[in-house]
């Protein structure tokens, strides 16, 4: 994996931020579940559009809040993530990518819920299957 090319200090710093990232990435799951619960019974196009907009906006808000919390945690209270002060400076290097990816995760999870509720699971499966080899090739190329 890519981590084998990194120094141990860098991997440890990333791990501290990653642990917080995973907590907030899964905080978006209720938004996806709301899409699965509320969208299928809606018949009218106008109501469906409004509900999708509300679900996506909710996912964005959850993502932004998680991203801001991650950013503030890394900036203001890194000792809560790791007591090792040697990692705190390196943790700063991933604060903005973590914040941005949490925002995008919120939107992505909300959109996945709307696609599943709309019956687009075969489309999603195809996208996931086709993107996995691409992501893997980028990781392999990064390490090489």
C-alpha positions in Angstrom: 0.0 0.0 0.0 1.0 3.7 -0.1 1.7 3.7 3.6 4.8 1.5 3.1 6.5 4.4 1.3 6.0 6.8 4.2 8.1 7.4 7.3 6.7 5.9 10.5 6.1 9.4 12.0 4.0 10.4 9.0 2.0 7.2 9.1 1.3 7.7 12.8 0.2 11.3 12.3 -2.1 10.3 9.4 -3.5 7.5 11.6 -4.5 9.9 14.3 -6.4 12.1 11.9 -7.8 9.1 10.1 -9.3 7.7 13.3 -11.3 11.0 13.7 -12.2 11.0 10.0 -13.8 7.6 10.2 -16.0 8.6 13.1 -17.4 11.6 11.1 -17.6 9.8 7.8 -20.0 7.3 9.3 -22.0 10.1 10.9 -23.6 10.6 7.4 -25.2 7.2 7.4 -28.5 8.4 8.9 -28.9 10.8 5.9 -28.6 7.9 3.5 -31.1 5.9 5.6 -33.5 8.9 5.5 -33.3 8.8 1.7 -34.1 5.1 1.6 -37.1 5.6 4.0 -38.6 8.8 2.6 -38.0 8.7 -1.2 -39.7 5.5 -2.4 -43.2 6.4 -1.2 -43.1 9.9 -2.8 -45.1 9.9 -6.0 -45.0 13.6 -7.2 -42.0 14.9 -9.1 -42.0 18.2 -7.2 -42.1 16.6 -3.8 -39.4 14.1 -4.8 -37.1 16.9 -6.0 -37.6 18.9 -2.8 -36.9 15.8 -0.7 -33.7 15.0 -2.7 -32.6 18.6 -2.2 -33.2 18.4 1.5 -31.4 15.1 1.8 -28.3 16.3 -0.2 -28.3 19.6 1.9 -28.5 17.6 5.1 -25.6 15.4 3.9 -23.6 18.5 3.1 -24.3 20.0 6.5 -23.3 16.8 8.3 -20.1 16.7 6.2 -19.3 20.4 6.8 -19.8 20.0 10.5 -17.6 16.8 10.6 -14.9 18.6 8.5 -14.9 21.7 10.8 -14.8 19.5 13.9 -11.9 17.6 12.4 -10.1 20.8 11.5 -10.6 22.4 14.9 -9.5 19.2 16.6 -6.2 19.0 14.7 -5.6 22.8 15.2 -6.7 23.3 18.8 -6.7 20.0 20.6 -4.3 17.6 18.9 -3.4 16.1 22.3 -6.9 14.5 22.3 -6.0 12.6 19.1 -2.5 11.6 20.3 -0.4 12.5 23.3 2.8 12.4 21.2 3.7 16.0 20.5 6.1 14.9 17.8 3.1 14.0 15.6 1.2 17.3 16.0 3.1 19.2 13.3 2.7 16.4 10.8 -1.0 16.1 11.6 -1.3 19.7 10.3 -0.4 18.6 6.8 -3.6 16.5 6.4 -6.1 18.8 8.1 -7.5 20.5 4.9 -7.7 17.2 2.9 -9.5 15.6 5.8 -11.9 18.5 6.1 -12.6 18.6 2.3 -13.1 14.8 2.1 -15.5 14.8 5.0 -17.6 17.4 3.2 -17.6 15.4 0.0 -18.3 12.2 2.0 -21.5 13.8 3.4 -22.7 14.7 -0.1 -21.6 11.4 -1.6 -23.5 9.4 1.1 -26.6 11.4 0.6 -26.5 11.0 -3.2 -25.8 7.3 -2.8 -29.0 7.0 -0.7 -31.0 8.8 -3.3 -29.7 6.6 -6.1 -30.4 3.4 -4.2 -33.9 4.7 -3.4 -34.4 5.5 -7.0 -33.5 1.9 -8.0 -30.2 2.8 -9.5 -28.2 0.1 -7.7 -27.0 -1.6 -10.9 -25.6 1.8 -12.0 -23.9 2.3 -8.7 -22.4 -1.2 -8.8 -21.0 -0.6 -12.2 -19.4 2.7 -11.0 -17.9 1.1 -7.9 -16.6 -1.8 -9.9 -15.0 0.4 -12.6 -13.5 2.9 -10.2 -11.8 0.3 -7.9 -9.2 -0.8 -10.5 -8.5 2.9 -11.2 -8.0 3.7 -7.6 -5.8 0.7 -7.1 -3.6 1.5 -10.1 -3.1 5.0 -8.7 -2.0 3.7 -5.3 0.3 1.2 -6.9 1.8 3.9 -9.2 2.2 6.2 -6.1 4.2 3.6 -4.3 6.4 2.6 -7.2 
